Amino acid sequence: MTRLIHIAFLMLLVLQARASTLTIEITQGVEGALPIAVVPFAWRGDGATPPPHDVGAVVAADLQRSGRFKPLPPDEMLMQPSRGEEVDFRDWRALNVENLVIGEVIPSGSRGYLVKFFLYDVFRGEQITGYSMPTTVADLRSTAHHIADIIYETLTGEPGAFATRIAYITSIRSGSGKETKETVKLRIADADGYAPQTIVTSEEPLMSPAWSPDGKRIAYVSFEKAQPSIWVQEVLTGTREQVTAFKGINGAPAWSPDGRFLALTLSKDGNPDIFVLNLARRTLRPLTRHWAIDTEPAWSPDGKSIVFTSDRGGAPQVYQVSVSGGEARRLTFEGGYNARPSFSPDGRLLTFVTRIDGQYRIATQDLQTGNVQVLSDGRLDESPSFAPNGSMIIYATRVESKGVLAAVSTDGRVQQRLRLQEGDVREPVWSPYQKQERNR
């Protein structure tokens, strides 16, 4: 990796995909995780076909995956109540469980359900919260993720992010010799790796997926006809349109917080610079004009500034510039290589790739104090992306020469690895929040 070419656009390691589900391994959790019991939800279908997913199991897996909770295995439960009058708190105190989740799934309509759940404080013997949530067969897992979000927020005071999605690039090589073929796919999946869907399939490179703020569109780079161009695609319908196809680099699209603009890297005038594209009017405005390579823009949460990577100081570092233009200000000084920046949702932290003794790691920097914390320990960790609640960062790494995804909490205490059964996977990006109906 020389200079910023790795970042700017010669990072064209073409990858491939297969429709296999991601599996998640918790490689490091928080010591003293909160003991909780999530009882398997009862089915009240009176002989009807039970739902395709175990809601309680999905909720328990989500909470465990956060590293903040330690769910009790169902075979260690003394009882499995589903309604409040069935709960004997003495059973759960004997098991040293601090919180208890019970629930039931009730048929509603031709292909719908009503999911009820209740969260209890075991030692006080009190209900903390509870909801009834209408859902469908197709949305049942999503509803389970929303339940996990509610429990997580109730007990930690922080929003959960289990009901979100991730986008990523996968690739697989088939054949051998001159007959070798590479197929690249842009895919999305639930945050737990379930239900992967292919958005785009190509025999040319696909790069830099970016979610719109409403989660309905994805911008990405495609090398169709052997030339880079930027596309915006509707996730639900698959409808897409090309928004830039200038000569040279068309790369690194990043949505403004209001969804009206894309910041991107273009070299149409000779040198890679940051531009801002008005999506409605298709007008283009240069934001940087410099002899160096300026690339990888990311908007601040308030929409007032953009951070980007530039080697204008002699090596890749992170800079910040006002959206209205002006002089760019350098933000990173620790180390000789810092790139691929993005903001935490609250704007307090930056995450980026930093180089330490020839190894590429994921780091954060507190924008008030300037303190840098290295969070990962791989050889080639890249493409960090914050969860919408700011608690985790997903990134790409390599394990035994294979591209995989990993995630780490912003305090570094929780680490996960997300694996595909076959193929390589890289360039993950976490989606924004989605809305869910709930009633007490």
PyMOL commands that set and color helices and strands:
alter all, ss='L'
color gray80, all
select helices_A, chain A and resi 5-8+55-65+74-76+84-86+89-94+140-156+177-179+224-226
alter helices_A, ss='H'
color red, helices_A
select strands_A, chain A and resi 23-28+34-38+42-43+69-71+99-107+112-121+126-136+165-174+181-190+197-202+206-211+217-222+229-234+240-244+250-255+261-266+273-278+283-286+294-299+305-310+317-322+329-330+338-343+349-356+359-366+372-374+382-386+392-399+402-409+415-419+424-430
alter strands_A, ss='S'
color yellow, strands_A
deselect
rebuild
show_as cartoon
